[in-house]
Structure formats: structure tokens, C-alpha cells
Amino acid sequence: MEYIIETDNITKKFDDFTAVNSVNLKVKRDSIHGVLGPNGAGKTTLISMLCTILRPTSGTARVNGYDILKNANEVRKSIGIVFQARALDDILTGREHLEMHAALYGVPKDVRKDRIDEILELTQLQEKADDIIKTYSGGMKRRLEIGRGLIHYPKVLFLDEPTLGLDPQTRESIWEYLQNLNKKEDVTVLLTTHYLDEADKLCDKISIIDNGEIIKSDTPRNLKKELKADIITIKVDKEEKFASLVSGLDFVRDLHMINGAIKLMVESGENLVPTIVNFANENNIFVNSIELEHPKLEDVFIQYTGKPITQGSGNKSKKGRFNMLKRRH
């Protein structure tokens, strides 16, 4: 079985609002698959259906070969879940947490101790196993939660924003841990994240979701290569005037106004920086800064959604009006 997760036009509606709209997603076995989208895009709703927490309005999915509607119990035995919100009891020790969840998940008593020791080693928490949770750092707590989700030998691990709120060093430690987990435990990981560097680093494949629909799926490398352009980011004193004028230039393939900056998608950008500065000066527009970059995953995300990943998925702001003004392929 090549795909461990397959959805079939899965849809979830809440009254008149469609949170997930006819999504078809395929996740390869033993891969790390990322789902990216702004707030309200449908990420958590999609995961909740795959985990059998929410029932689809229409459509269905298979997880580890089991239908989420017809074989819900088998699906639950096949998965581990770590949600965005922390769910640890500060007065318990790490070992007590693992023992409790091993019992809840029906891990046989004769293998329970060895499995808990395996998880403590995997999460590098052996020395803290008998300390109470309130003495743990944020990274230790997150590793324990992930380890807890693995206690019953799941085939798929769902992670909703696994490194939210952690410092950069701790985030990188969690990344390394997840990569080792994926290889050593043969666990397929499906994660949602707002950190595009995290998705770029970890994921074998990425699906971009917006307004409840998957709009693009591919490897991070292919997504970035597909842009075939450099990004010139420029800040000026007359943003809307400059955006309106520069969008008419032949070499501008696409334009976005994001957080007070104008991003121009161009070819051979290093040759165009002086041209753009001169163009601004000729139109009495002052350039505060200009920067040339090669495409990043953030640029891919903006290309397909018209907004940065941290922005909500509601109505676009005034500064989003020039999105997709010009696209030449």
C-alpha cells in the first residue's frame, strides 16, 4: 500500500460555512507530509476528520487502509495525535504520563514497561522520567507529548503546530527528533505548521490549503523551482502609486503588497535592481530599501494564496488589492 492516507472528496460544513471542500489528499507511507495554510484555512478540521473526531458532511478517507466512517476504531488504533494545545498534568511525572496513556491505549502489561523505556530513550527524557512535568522545559514537554502519541505503536502521527511557541533552538531540536522518529519507528507524520522554514526542512511533500481547498501539492524543492523567478522586495514612500506604475513594466511577472513591502517577481533580478530604483526616482517615489532574493517557500505560499501564511483567510486587506495584477508564464 503506497499511500497510508487517502481522502475522497472529503467535505465538512458547519451550517452555511464550508470548512473543508472536496479535498483529495494522498500521503505516502513512511513520509513526512506538511499541510500549510493561513488561519481558518481548514487544516485542523481536516485532521480532526482523519482522526475520526469530526464526521465528514460528505466524502470519506482511508487511514492505514481503514475507512474513517466504517472502521473508526481501527483508524484510532492506527494513529497518534498531538494537538496544538498543551495537554499535560503538571503534578505527574513523565513516566506516569506514559504509563497512564499506555493503559488507556491498551498496551499489554507484559510489554508496557519496555515500551515506556523505548519512548523515554527516543524522546531523550530518561534522566527526567521521574521528575514532575512542571520542572520540564517547553521542548521537553513537547517531546513528551509526541512520545505519548507513539506509546501504542501507531502507523500515523498527526501533529498540529508541533513547535508553536518554542524558541528557535528548541524548534530545531524537535525537527531533528521528528526526522529520527520517521526513520527509526517507520511512522508516517502528517503535520500542520505556520513555520515555512519548518515545512521546508522536514517535509517530503507539502500541500497548500486555503479556503478549505487543496490548491497545490508537491515537494518543497519543486514548489520553489516552479516559480522560475527572483523576488525583489522594495519599500517606498508611495506604495500604491508605485505598485500601480511598476505593474505595467514588461519584466514584472507578478506583484504582491505584503506588510508594507512590495514584492516583484522577475527574471534575472540582479540586473533589474538599478532599473527599478531609477524608475521610482523618475516618478518622484522615494525608495526606503530594496532587496533581491531567490524564491523561498514563503514566496510560493504567497504566489498561490495571495497572502502571507500568518494572515487570516478572510477578506484581503487593502494592501492585497494588487495581488495577481500581472502573471506572465
Secondary structure, 3 states (H helix, E strand, C coil): CCEEEEEEEEEEEECCEEEEEEECCEEECCCEEEEECCCCCCHHHHHHHHCCCCCCCEEEEEECCEECCCCHHHHHHHEEEECCCCCCCCCCEHHHHHHHHHHHCCCCHHHHHHHHHHHHHHCCCHHHCCCEHHHCCHHHHHHHHHHHHCCCCCCEEEEECCCCCCCHHHHHHHHHHHHHHHHHCCCEEEEECCCHHHHHHHCCEEEEEECCEEEEEECHHHHHHHHCCEEEEEEECCHHHHHHHHCCCCCCCEEEEECCEEEEEECCHHHCHHHHHHHHHHCCCCEEEEEEECCCHHHHHHHHHCCCCCCCCCCCCHHHCCCCCCCCC
